[in-house]
Amino acid sequence: NVRKGLARNREGYQKPDPGFRNQEPAQSLKRTLEYLRRRGADVCVVTTPVSPEYYTYAKADSSTADAINYVARVAEQTGARYRNFFGLFAEPKFANYFRDMDHLNEIGAPRFTEKALAACFD
C-alpha cells in the first residue's frame, strides 16, 4: 500500500531526537507559552491529528509519545490548556480527511477546527 509506505517514511523522518527536550524548538515552546501567559493570553495547545496510516506507526514509537507528553507537561507548567487530538482521526474511515499523511484537507480541517475550538474554549 502506497499510503502506508508514505506514512512510515514520514513518521521516521519526523521522529523526535532522544534529547529533543534540550533542543531549541522545545525550549522555544516553553518560553513562548510563558510569555503568552504573562501577557494574559488564554492559551490552548493542541496536538493535531494525523492520518490513520501515520498513526499506526507513530503510536508504536516511544519517542512520539515522549514528545506529546513533553508538550502536555509544558502546557501544564505554564498554565495553558492542552488537548491531544493526535489519534482523533486514526480510524481508516477518516483517511479522506487528509491531504497527505499529516496534514488535514478541506474535509478534515473544518471538522478538526470545530472540535478543537469546542474542547479548548467552551
Solvent accessible surface area in square Angstrom, and as a share of the most:
residue,aa,sasa,rsa
1,N,134,0.69
2,V,117,0.67
3,R,74,0.27
4,K,104,0.44
5,G,17,0.16
6,L,95,0.47
7,A,0,0.00
8,R,129,0.47
9,N,103,0.53
10,R,80,0.29
11,E,13,0.06
12,G,41,0.39
13,Y,180,0.69
14,Q,73,0.33
15,K,95,0.40
16,P,29,0.18
17,D,76,0.40
18,P,131,0.82
19,G,37,0.36
20,F,24,0.10
21,R,83,0.30
22,N,131,0.67
23,Q,77,0.34
24,E,105,0.47
25,P,104,0.66
26,A,10,0.08
27,Q,64,0.29
28,S,40,0.26
29,L,49,0.24
30,K,67,0.28
31,R,125,0.46
32,T,67,0.39
33,L,7,0.03
34,E,62,0.28
35,Y,109,0.42
36,L,60,0.30
37,R,90,0.33
38,R,176,0.64
39,R,174,0.64
40,G,64,0.62
41,A,34,0.26
42,D,90,0.46
43,V,18,0.11
44,C,25,0.15
45,V,21,0.12
46,V,49,0.28
47,T,22,0.13
48,T,70,0.41
49,P,2,0.01
50,V,9,0.05
51,S,0,0.00
52,P,9,0.06
53,E,23,0.10
54,Y,16,0.06
55,Y,58,0.22
56,T,72,0.42
57,Y,60,0.23
58,A,1,0.01
59,K,132,0.56
60,A,89,0.69
61,D,20,0.11
62,S,83,0.53
63,S,20,0.13
64,T,17,0.10
65,A,48,0.37
66,D,58,0.30
67,A,22,0.17
68,I,26,0.13
69,N,79,0.40
70,Y,19,0.07
71,V,36,0.21
72,A,30,0.23
73,R,101,0.37
74,V,3,0.02
75,A,0,0.00
76,E,137,0.62
77,Q,111,0.49
78,T,17,0.10
79,G,46,0.44
80,A,10,0.08
81,R,73,0.27
82,Y,38,0.14
83,R,76,0.28
84,N,81,0.41
85,F,22,0.09
86,F,22,0.09
87,G,33,0.32
88,L,56,0.28
89,F,4,0.02
90,A,23,0.18
91,E,95,0.43
92,P,110,0.69
93,K,140,0.59
94,F,38,0.16
95,A,28,0.21
96,N,87,0.45
97,Y,28,0.11
98,F,11,0.04
99,R,162,0.59
100,D,48,0.25
101,M,9,0.04
102,D,24,0.13
103,H,71,0.32
104,L,38,0.19
105,N,28,0.14
106,E,139,0.62
107,I,60,0.31
108,G,0,0.00
109,A,39,0.30
110,P,77,0.48
111,R,116,0.42
112,F,22,0.09
113,T,66,0.38
114,E,127,0.57
115,K,95,0.40
116,A,12,0.09
117,L,100,0.50
118,A,45,0.35
119,A,39,0.30
120,C,8,0.05
121,F,101,0.42
122,D,155,0.80
